[in-house]
Amino acid sequence: MKRFVTILAFLGAVNTGFAQDVDKLIGQDDVTRIIKTLSADDMQGRATFTPGIEKAAKFIENEYKTIGLQPMAGNSGFRQNFSMIRSSAVKTSVSINGADVPTDNYIMASNTSFSWTKAEDATVAVITADMDFRKEYRKYLSAGKSTLVIVDPKNEVFFKRLQNYLKSNTSFKDEPTAPPLVFILGKYDEVKSFNVSDEVKREELPLFNIAGIIPGKTKPDEFVVFSGHYDHLGILTGANVMQGDSIANGADDDASGTTAVITLARYFKKLNNNARTLVFVAFTAEEIGEYGSAYFAKTVNPDKVMAMFNIEMIGKASKWGINSAFITGIERSDFGPILQKNLEGTAFKFYADPYPEQNLFYRSDNASLARVGVPAHTISTDQIDSDKLYHTVKDEFSSLDVANITATIKAIALSSKTIVSGQDTPTRVAKLEN
């Protein structure tokens, strides 16, 4: 019993030591500096393919250089370069039963030009008021058929979000062309005829993740990834402009996660005792299809990635209040229990994802590595079922709780310690067959 008490006292001292390191090396002032910079108006909302995202990339690169990170193998700098095909509508028109449909009331989801003039050109479907718009959208997207979808006006909020999301269609160069989808907002008792045309311009454009590493001391061929996406929606138009403000700053989504990645990189570099190689990556193009993380997944051997901490929207307190966050897919591996074990003696607690209907596990940048078996999970505090600032111009620095962000970053630093040290290895996630 005496020996057992001594061991407990030692473990308590170790945890206290780690906590003191966290409090000493992670400061709220620095967190504030980083997130204010990334979410400032001069970043123009960090939309993919814009000067704003280039400015954000340079800022992150400079942070990595100052910290002393190294580029990933095969890269001359911190940019992980690749290119995409962007398909933009040059000229569109839609008519139903001989009447023109206003531009604001339709969405073209296509990366090639097309024209429908007769019934056999496309299947007609309906998303009614009582249907889950997002679920139905994903269903038609995966069906692989040319489809004209009539959307009940009660789904207008999600329709408008999709409309902004699909301002241009993006795909990898080798990605096969998918059949067109057209979504029309309105009520039609019957679609007797339709005429749809979409003239598309295709161009190859550069993209880049920003990635740096701290080589492992004793297990350099085993990797632990810390990630977040640094892109957002950019400058909004039409009904999305609010009170004269058109810049979607993306302070919570996901400048907060990117801030965590940079802050954790500085923390672990100062500790400089990681057994495994640590990878810190800011992903691009999450908002238009998670293309940055999909490309990253192609560049690493998933069997050598021991865990992935993807950090998405930690800007405000969770539904459980301060000192809490949730982990997506917590039931798919023992990643969560390992993290919670490392937080013994602290007030912070991780919970299971309370929004299973949102399918968040496969909606963020952890998904590409999770699909191939990596225990890759997203950590978040967002109350997404009631978050009125999500994907709006009101997602600004002033809306954030920086103390909550700082506390969550500290918790991630503490909770990852035995994975970083090589002491714990989370069980693998079941691979997806498709």
N, C-alpha and C positions, 0 to 999 in steps of 0.2 A: 504493500500500500504506500509506503514511504517513497519507494522508487517511482510508482505511478504518479504521485503528487508532484514529484520532481520533474517528471517528463511533461506533465501538464503545465507546470510553471515555465519550463523551457519553451514549449510551443507558444504559450501566451506571450513570452518575451520576444520570440521571433515575429509573431503577428504584430506586436507593438512596434517593433523595429521597422517592419515593412510599412506600417501606417505612417510612421514618422518620416520615412523616405518620401512617401507619396505627398504628405503635407508640405514637406520642404521643397520638393522638386516640381510640383504642379501647383501653380498659382492662378488665382482668378483674374489677376490683372493681365497676364499673358493670354489667357483664354479669351478675355474681352478684346484684346488687341487683334487677335487672329480673326475672330468671327465678325467683328465690326468691319475689318478690311474686306473680307470675302463677300459680305452682304451689302456693301456700300453701293450707292447709286452709280458710281463710276464703273462698276463691274457690269452694269446694264443687264443684270439678271442671269449672266453666265450661260446664255443659250448656246447650244452646240453650233459650231460653224460661224461664230460671231467674234468680233474683236474683244467682247467682254470675257469670253472664256479663255482667250489667249492671255489676257491680262491676269486672270485668276491663275492660269497655269504658271506664268512667270513668277507670281508671288509664292506659290507652293514650292516651285523649284528652288527659289532663293532660301526659303525656310529649310528645306532639306539640306542645301549646301551649308547653311549656317550651323545646323545641327551636326553635320559631319557624316551623313548617310553616304552609302556607296550606291552606284547604279546597279541594276540587276544584270546578271550575266547576259552578254550579247548586246547590251545597250551602251552607247558611248556617253550618254547623259541620263537624266532622270525621265526623259520622255520615252514612252513605249509607243512608237509610231505605227499607225495602220491607216488604211483608207476605206471609205465607204462610198456607195453610190447613193446620191440624193436625187430623188425624183420629185420635181415641183410642177404643179399644175400651171400651164401657160394660158389655157382657155378652156372653160367648162360651161356646160349648159345642161339643164334638167327640166323636163316637162312631164307632167302626169295628167293623163286624160285630156291632153291638148293645152293645158295651162302651165305657164312657166313657174318654176319653183325658185324663190329668192335664194341668192347665194348663201345667206346666213342659215338657211334651213336644210342644207345638205352637206354631206361629208363624202369625199371621194377617197377610198382606201385602195390605191393602185400605184404601182411603180412603172407602168407602161401605158401608152396611149390606147384608148379603146372607144368603141361606139356601139350602143345598143339601140336598135330601131324596131325590133320585133320581139314577140313574146318569148320565143325560144332562145334569145340571147342571154337571158338571166332568169333565175327563179325569184319569185316575189314572196317575201316573208314579212311578218309583223311582230314588233315588240310592243305588247300591250301595256297598259298602265300598271298592272299588277305584277309584271315580270321584272326580274333583276337585270337591269340594262347591261351591267358589266359582265355578268355570266353569259347572257345571250350574245354579247359582242364576241367574247372569247370562243363561243360555240361556232359562230359563223366564220370567225377567223381561221379556225382549225378545220373547217369542213372542206375547204379547197374547191368551192363552187362559186361561179359568178352569181351574185345575189343582190337584189334590190330590197332593202329592208325599210319598211315603214315604221317610224318610231312615234309612239303616242306622246303628245306634248307634255304629259306629266313626268316624262323622263328628261325634260329639257336641261336640268342641271348637269346630269352626266353626259348628255349629248354635247353640250357646249364644252365640257372638259375634253371630251374625245376630239372635238373639232379643233381645239387649240393644240392638242397633242399631235394631231395628224396634219398640221399645216404643211409639212413635207414628209414624204415617205423615205425611209432610209433602209439600206440593206447592204450586206457584205457583197463584194464583187462576185463571189462564186455562189451566191444564194439564188435558188431557182425563182423564177417569176411566178407570183401567186395570182390566181384569178381575181378580178376586181370585185370590191364590195362598195356599195353605195347606200348610205343611210339618209333617210329623208324624214325630217321632223314635221308631223302634221297628221290630220285625220282624213282618211279616205275610206268611204264605205266599200268601194271596189276599185281596183286598179285595172281599168279596161285597156289602157295603152300607156306606153312610156317611150320617151326618147332621151337618151343620156349620152353625152360625149365628154371626153376628157383628153386634152392634148397635153402631153407630159414632156418636160425637159429633164434629161438624165445627165448628171455630172459627177465626176469622181473628186472627192474632197478629203483632206487629211483630218485625222483625229489622233488624239494621244491621251493615254493614261499617264499619270505622274507617279513613278514608283522608285522607291529607294530601299536599301536593306542595311541591316546590321548583321554581319556574318556571325554564325554560331561559334561558340568557343570549343565545345566538345562534340556537338552533333550538327555540323554545318550542312549536312545533306537532308536534314529534317526542317520543315518550314512552318512558321506560324504567321498567318496573314492578318493584318489590321487594315480595314478598308472603309471607305465612304465615297459617295459620288460628289464631285465638285461642280457639275453642270446643273442648270435649272431651266426655267421656261423662257427667260429673256424679257423682251418688251411685248406686252399684250396689246390686243386691239379690240375694237368693237365693244360688246357688252361687258368684257372683262376689265375694262378701264373703270376705276372707282375714284370718284372725287378728284379727277384730273391726274391721278397717279397711274402710270402705265407700266412701271417697272416691277416685275415679279422678282423680288430680291432673293428669295429662297434662303432666308436666314436660318430657319429651322430645317428646311428641306433643300439641300442637306449641308449648308455651311456648318451646322452644328456637328455633324458627323465628320466632316473634313477637318474641322478644328480639333476634334478628338484624335484623329489620326496623327496630325502634326504634333500635338501635345504629347501623345504617347511615344512618338518617335524620339522626342527630346528627353523624355523621362528614361526610357530604356537605354538611350545612348549614354546618359549620365551614369546610370547604374553600371552599364558595360559588363554585365555578368551573365548574359543570356547563353544558355547551352545550345539552343536551336537558333537557326537563322530566322530573323524577324523581317518580314516584308511589310512595308507601309505604302499603300497604293490609294491614290485618289482617282476614282474612275470617271471617265467621260461618258456622255450619251446614255445615261440611265433613263432620263426622262423620255427618250424617243425609242426605247426598246432594250435597255441594258446591254448595249453593244460593247461598251468598254470592258465590263466584267466578262462578257462572252469571249472577247478577244484574249483577255488575260488568261482565262481558263485554258486556252489553246497553247499557251506558252509555258505552262508548268506541268510537271508530272503529278497528277492528283494523288498518287500513292505516297508521295513525299510531303504532301501538305497535311500536317497533323491536325490543324484546326484553323478556322477562319472566324475572326471577330468582325463582322460587318456592322457598322454603326450608322443608324438612320433615324434622324429626327429625335434628338434628346434635349430639345430646347425648352421644354416645360415639364412640370411635374406630371407623373403618370396618374392613372385613375386611383392608385393606392396612396397618392401623396408623395412627399419628398422621400429621398433615400430608397427609391424603388425604380425598377425598369422591368420590361418583359423580354423574353427570348423567343423568337419564332422557332417553331419546330422543336421545342424543348423535349418532346416525347420521342424524338427520332434518334437521340444519342444520349450519352451521359455528360455531355458538355455542360449543361445547366447545373447538375449536382456538383460537378467539380468546381465550377465557379462559386457556387454558394458555400461549399466547404471552405474555400480560401477566404471567405468573408466572415468566418466565425469570429465573434468578438466585436463586430462592427454593426451599425444600425441598418446597413443597406441590405435589401433583399431583391432577388430576381424572381419573377413570376412567369407562369406559362402565358402564352399569347392569349389575351382575352377576346380577340376578334377573329376567331377561326373562319367565319363566313367571308372575311376579306382575302383569304388565301395569301397572306403576307409572306409566308415562307418562300413561295415561288414568285413573289412580286418585287424582290429587291436583288441587290447585287450578289448576295450569297448563293443565288439559285444555280448559276452555271457550274460552280464547284460542288454544290450539294447533289446535283443530278448525277455526278460521277463518283459519289460515295464519300466526299470529304465532309467531316462534321463542321459544316459551314452554316453559321446562324447569324441572324440579325438581332441586334440589341436596340431597343427603342423605348421611348416614354410617351409617344404620341397617343392622344386619345382620338384616334382616327374616326371613330363613329360620331364624334361631335365637334371636330376641329373645323371651325368656320374660316380659318386663315389658310388652310391647305390649298396650294395652287392658286393663291390670290395675291394681289399686290400688297396686301396687309401682312404678309409673312416677312416682317422687317425686324431689325435688331431690337427696336423698342418693345416688341412683343415677347421677347425672350426672358427667361429666368436664368441668368448667367451662373448664379450660385448652384442651381440644379444641374446645369451642364457640367460645371466643375466637379461637383460631387459624383456625377455619373462617370466621368472620365477617371477619377480616382478609384472608383469601385471597379472599373474594367481593368485598370492597372493592377490592383490588388488581386482581383479574382483570376487573373491570367497567370499568376506567378508560377504555379507548378506545371503549367503547360509550357511556358517559356523556358523553365529550367529543365524540362525533359522528365520530370518526376511523374507527371500524369499525361496520358494520351487518351483523348476521348474516343469512344467507340465510333465506328464508321456509320454513316447514314446509308440507308438502302438506296442502291442505284436505281434510276429510272430506266426502263427498257427502251423508251422512245425519246 
